[in-house]
């Protein structure tokens, strides 16, 4: 297992924890629905990013990083 794989799995786990946490907080009315939606969207993007990397589809894997970065900065 390479360092790249370990980091990808760590990012996926972190995005999952974040998505679950924000959904719980949204259900308790602590955060707006938009926060939960962005967290779920980030998890989906990281999930596809990792999947594309595992299947060596680099033509879509690498540009997805820039899209995810731009989306989280907005």
N, C-alpha and C positions, 0 to 999 in steps of 0.2 A: 504494500500500500504506500503510495507516494504522499508527500506533504500536500500536494495539490488536492488529492482525494480527501485527506483528513480535514483540510480547511473547508472544502466544499460540504462535507457532511456536518461540520460544526456550524457553518452558515445556515444550512437547512434546518438543523435542530434549533438554532437561535430564532430563525424566522417562524418556526412552528410554535415555539414557546411564546413569542411575541403575539402571534395571531390568536392563540388560545386565551392569553391574558387579556387582550383587548376585547375579545368577544365576551368574556366573563364580566369585565368592567362595563362594557356597553349594556349588557343585560341588567346590571345593577344600577344603571343610569349614572355612572361616574364619568364616562367619556361619550362624546357624540358618535353617532353611527359612522360618520366619515372616517374617524380614526380607526375603527374596526375594519372598515372597508379597505383602507390603505394598507393596513397590516396583512389582511388576507391577500390582497393583490401582490404585496411583496413576497409573501410565502409562495404563491403560485409562480411568480417570476423566477424565484430562486429554485423552485422545484424543476421547472422546465430547463433552467440554466444547467443544473446538475445533470439532468437526463440527457441534454444535448451534448454535454461534455463527455459523458460515459459512452455515448454512441458515436463519438468523434465527428460530430456535425459542427465543425468549427466555424463554418460560414455563417451560422446563426448563433452559435454559442458566444462568440466574442462580441458581436454588436449588441446582444442582449444586455451585456454588462453596462454599456454606455446608456442604454435606454433605462435601465433600473437606476443607475446613478442620477440621471437627469430627473427621473420621476420622483426620487426621494428628496431632491434638493428644492423642488418647487413648493 
